[in-house]
Amino acid sequence: MSAPHVSLPDPTHLPNLPHLPPPDPLTSPLTGWTRAHWEAIADRLLDALRPYASPGLAQYRLPGPPSHSGPWSDGLEGFARSFLLAAFRIAGSGGQGVSGLIERYAAGLAAGTDRRGPDRWPPITDRSQPMVEAASVAIALHETRPWSWDRLDDGVRQRVADWLGGFVGAVVNDSNWRLFQVITEEFLASVGAPHSRTEIDAGLARLEDWYRGDGWYTDGDGRKFDYYNAWALHLYPVLWARIAGPRADPRRVAEHRTRLRSFLHDHQHFFGADGAPVHQGRSLTYRFATTAPLWAGALADATPLPPGRTRRLASGALKHFAERGVPDAQGLLRLGWYGPFLPVTQRYSGPASPYWASKAFLGLLLPAGHPVWTAPEEPGPVDTADVRLAIPAPGWLLHSTAADGIVRLVNHGSDRLPPPPATAEDSPHYARFAYSSATAPETPTDRAPDNHIALLAPDGTPSPRGRIHPLGVEGTRAASWHRAVLPGSDEGHRIETVSVAHGAWEVRVHRVDAPPGTPVREGGWAVADDSAPPVASTGPGWALARRADGLTSTVVALHGWQDAGTAVAHAVGTNACGHHSATPYLTLPAHPGGTHLLVTLVVLSAGPETNGDPHARRSGPRVRVAATGEVEIRFPDGTRERVPR
């Protein structure tokens, strides 16, 4: 069964994608989509860019607000990221029927590297955005070598190598950017151009420093876990090995493949039955780039997934966005999630940034006869059974339910803050207790209650979560603590939380330190809809918000919320999943002082048990608190969980 969605068009007729082939229910019984659908969408995306090309075809100046790097760099970004897509299309077709693409990007390479020309690219300098784009150019040149690099005249080849060579000796951001240097200089090595083997080796060695086990990397020092594992930290080592060939250390390549295999064991669980990826982390405007490691695993023979499942997950994600208007009516990828939505962007996001979604088309490098294209689709994990998966490295607990196809991710470990003593403001895409494939956090986050517990200042301002201190993830539960600091105060108050997952339910056991009389607030999931505000209902100790299609967010006071107020916060224009959003929440009017135990049930569900009523209050879990402070949670199916003091 698939998770709910709102007002979707007929999937066989998507106006923004007018030239899709008919579905193939035999080869692809779950999505109907085949390699031909991927090729058609690639062509649509590439054709739609042509009106925005500069005269020399070296830049694509798309409509929208510029990034902090400025329009010149953004134009290069448009070329480089679309060249990556074109490269997969060219190489995947063996250069047949794509002569226009070959000529178009060859012309852009010549014009972009002409330092005296009007279409010239900005140079690669220390920590500059062209470093990111250079890696895409290098990958595209390698994968299309017979049709691009080998056909360029000597002068253009020299200019391209000189431009890419700006990486040599330059200072690189100490994050996934180290891999851009690895990729670019390895390509330079492959064509006999100046490069630094020391810098290549240092970048690969730095990746080792960030490895946390079981296939998971942090993106630089700290606890920075997100989809950069998918579209950077695992993807680039695979592409580097393809460029390096015999120059690559076989042991290092084997280790990268082993880690990718481990990562994919977890990553396959991050897609809902409707194809939606879990909405967590930064750069979410790259959307279906989340599927890149699925294809990389098949490309490198480093996947635990059956080929039919790889295609089902990847096609499901691409189709999910296509059915929701991505690309738009002009065939463009806009800054946002479904429609344009700038709060999911960062300072580095420019109008062409979404074209990192090109990485999703990596599968076109696999021949049409490969099993990932020919094997019948197989269900994803959420299609067939409820799943509960502990992921200790990032501090996550995943739980999904087959009845509604929703994947939920409980977060007790990823805050994207640099190591102490540095501090930074909360990001709604890292600071929340939970994320899902059916919802998005409220953004901006200064007062939003969704999936957050806070102490409230006299003016109602909530304390941020700040740095997350993990306490472990195992089996059915995950735990952490954070220090809640009220605005205008230097004093922090410890809030320790244990989350217990059971089906669609998450029970949160909080031990909250606070001054007497301080209000405490906790919110459930934010649900959003474009067509109408979600319906709100409240009662003694419970509140819920329900979308028109049945997607329901419920929060229930199980213990410690004496005289709690219940309400639903409504907002407009603050949620990536819809224009109208609503979040149910509880408020404890006055903390008694010292350490106070609060137990809350938080539910996100579209299953038949919701029915628009507070089912969790009447038939949900029950709680018993022992004199020792141990909390026993009794679920309706007889399962019991004990959370010790």
HELIX and SHEET records of a PDB file:
HELIX    1   1 ARG A   35  LEU A   49  1                                  15    
HELIX    2   2 ARG A   50  TYR A   52  5                                   3    
HELIX    3   3 PRO A   71  GLY A   92  1                                  22    
HELIX    4   4 SER A   99  GLY A  112  1                                  14    
HELIX    5   5 PRO A  130  GLU A  143  1                                  14    
HELIX    6   6 TRP A  149  ARG A  151  5                                   3    
HELIX    7   7 ASP A  154  LEU A  164  1                                  11    
HELIX    8   8 GLY A  165  PHE A  167  5                                   3    
HELIX    9   9 TRP A  177  SER A  190  1                                  14    
HELIX   10  10 ARG A  197  ASP A  209  1                                  13    
HELIX   11  11 TYR A  228  TYR A  228  1                                   1    
HELIX   12  12 ASN A  229  LEU A  233  3                                   5    
HELIX   13  13 LEU A  235  ALA A  244  1                                  10    
HELIX   14  14 GLY A  245  ARG A  247  5                                   3    
HELIX   15  15 PRO A  250  HIS A  267  1                                  18    
HELIX   16  16 GLN A  268  PHE A  270  5                                   3    
HELIX   17  17 LEU A  284  THR A  291  5                                   8    
HELIX   18  18 ALA A  292  LEU A  299  1                                   8    
HELIX   19  19 PRO A  307  ALA A  322  1                                  16    
HELIX   20  20 LEU A  342  VAL A  344  5                                   3    
HELIX   21  21 SER A  353  LEU A  365  5                                  13    
HELIX   22  22 PRO A  371  THR A  374  1                                   4    
HELIX   23  23 PRO A  381  THR A  384  1                                   4    
HELIX   24  24 HIS A  615  SER A  619  1                                   5    
SHEET    1   A 2 TYR A 211  GLY A 213  0                                        
SHEET    2   A 2 TRP A 216  TYR A 217 -1                                        
SHEET    1   B 4 VAL A 387  ILE A 391  0                                        
SHEET    2   B 4 TRP A 396  THR A 401 -1                                        
SHEET    3   B 4 ILE A 406  ASN A 411 -1                                        
SHEET    4   B 4 ALA A 434  SER A 436 -1                                        
SHEET    1   C 4 ILE A 453  LEU A 455  0                                        
SHEET    2   C 4 VAL A 520  GLY A 523 -1                                        
SHEET    3   C 4 HIS A 580  LEU A 588 -1                                        
SHEET    4   C 4 VAL A 527  ASP A 529 -1                                        
SHEET    1   D 4 ILE A 453  LEU A 455  0                                        
SHEET    2   D 4 VAL A 520  GLY A 523 -1                                        
SHEET    3   D 4 HIS A 580  LEU A 588 -1                                        
SHEET    4   D 4 GLY A 565  VAL A 572 -1                                        
SHEET    1   E 8 HIS A 469  GLU A 474  0                                        
SHEET    2   E 8 ARG A 477  VAL A 485 -1                                        
SHEET    3   E 8 GLY A 492  HIS A 502 -1                                        
SHEET    4   E 8 TRP A 505  ALA A 514 -1                                        
SHEET    5   E 8 GLY A 594  SER A 605 -1                                        
SHEET    6   E 8 THR A 552  HIS A 559 -1                                        
SHEET    7   E 8 TRP A 542  ARG A 546 -1                                        
SHEET    8   E 8 VAL A 535  GLY A 539 -1                                        
SHEET    1   F 3 ARG A 622  VAL A 625  0                                        
SHEET    2   F 3 VAL A 631  ARG A 634 -1                                        
SHEET    3   F 3 ARG A 640  VAL A 643 -1                                        
END                                                                             
